[in-house]
Amino acid sequence: KHDPAISTLLADASACYEGIAACRRRVVFVRPDLIVMADRVDGPCAGLTWLMQGYNPDGAAQWHCDELKAELIRPAARLAVFFGQPIDRFAVTAGTLDGQAKGILRLSAGAKGNRFLAVLVPFRSDEEPPACTRAADGALSLRFRNRSHVVQTNGDKVVVNGQRFPM
């Protein structure tokens, strides 16, 4: 789907992993400032690790993390990442997985299960940060820039503001 308000895509990496029936990521971009990433693995999977890299050549970037949110902080801009499930481990390291690129600050977040929901909200440092609550079922209610959004996974679908997208 692609229209003036929303774009979405489904990526399938099933062929990349042996023993996995499906490995899919649904990305939903709600214009102008909400990015939803919902991952699903079908097959043996006790937990997932989600990676995010922030450009940091001047060393000014920092990740701040808690069970609901990780925030990449730069002097003029920030990125809030809200999680639809409890995160049981975080790691922040300099560089990429292969160690080739410099100036990167990498976040690794892990959770139990075969589903992972992350909602990204970029904002300027001088703006009010986005607010988010997570319901018992993992639904995220977000409020920022005088707008509200509800995001959740429901079986093999991700639901964004009432619109359902298969995963």
N, C-alpha and C positions, 0 to 999 in steps of 0.2 A: 504494500500500500504506500502510496506517495501522493500527498495533497498539500495544500498550503499550511495545514495545521499539524500534520503528523506524517512521519515516514517510518517504515519498519522493514526489517530484513531478517531472514532466518539462515544461519550458517550451519552446515552439517559437516562435522569432522569425524564421523563414525569410522571412515576408512583408515584413519590415523592410529587407531588403538585396537590391538588384538584383544579378543574376548569381550568387547563392548558392543552391544547391539545398536546403541545410538549415543551420539555425543553432539548435542545441539545447543546453539546460542541464539536466542531471539533478542534483537536490539530494537527498541522503540524510541524514536526521537520526537518528543512533543515540543514544537517550536514555541518560544525561542530558546528554552533553557532547561529542559529535563531530558535526561538520557537514561533509559531503563535497559539493563542487561540481565537476562534470565537464562541460566544454564541448566541443562538436564542431561544426565547420563543414565542410560538403561543398560544394565549388566552389573557385574560385581563392582560395587563402589561403596566404601565405608565413609568416605569424606572427600570434599573438594577443596582445592587451593585456588584462590583468585589472586591474580597479579595485576598491579597497576604501576606504571613507571612515570615519574615526574621529571621533567627536564630541570637540571640543577647545576649548570656550569659555574655559577658564582658561589655555590654553597649556601645560598640563602633560603632554600626550600626546607620545609620540615613537615613530617607527617605526625599528626596527633590522633590517637586511636582509642576507642572504647568499644564495648560490645555492640552498640547500635551504629556507630559512625566512625569513619576515618576522615580526616580533613588534611588536604595538602595545602600548606600555607606558604605563599610567596609574598613579597612586600606589597604588591599592588593587586593581587588576585588570589582567590582561593577556590578549591574544589572540595565540596562536601560529597562523601560517598556513604549512603545509608544502606544498611544490610537488612534483608528480610528474615534472617535467621541469626540465632546467637553465634558469635564468632568465638571459637575456642583457642585460637592462636594468631598472633600477629608477629611479623618480622619486618623490620625496616633495614635495608642494606644499601650501600652505595654500589652503583654499577648494574649491569645487566646479567642475565643468567650465564651468558658465555664470556662475560668479563671484557668484551671488546669495546663497548661504548663507554666513554667517560662522561661525567657530568649528569648522571642519572641517579635518582633516589627512588628505590624500588620498594613497594609495599606488597607483602604477601599476607593474605587473610585466609584462614582455614575454618571450615565448618563441617560438622557431621552430616551425613546423608548424601543423596544423589541429585539434589537441587540446590541452586545458588541464585539469589536475587540481590542485585546491587542497583541502586538508583544514584545517578551522578547529577549534581547541581553545581555548575560554575557560577561564581559571583565575585564582585569586586570587594576588596578589603574594606572599603568605606560603606558598603551596603549592610543592611540587616541580614544576619545569617539565616538560612532556611531552618525552619522548625520541623521536627518529625517525631511521630510516635509510632510504635510497632504494636499491633494487636496480638493477642495470643495465637491467632492463626497465621501470623507472619505478614498480614496486610500492613503496608506503610501508608500513613496519612501525613502528607507534606504540605507546608504552607510557606510561601515566599513570594515576594513581589506582588502582594495582594491577590494571589491565586492559590487555589487548593487543588491537590492531586491525591488520588488513591491508587496504589499499585500493589498487586499481589499475584502470586502464582496459585493456580487452582487445577490440580491434576496435571494434565499435559498442556495447559494454557497459561499465558500470562495475561492479566487483566489490568488495563491502564485506563483510569477514569471511565470504567464501565465497558470499554471496548475489549473484546477477547481476541487473542492472537495465539494460534497453535505453536507449540514448541517441538 
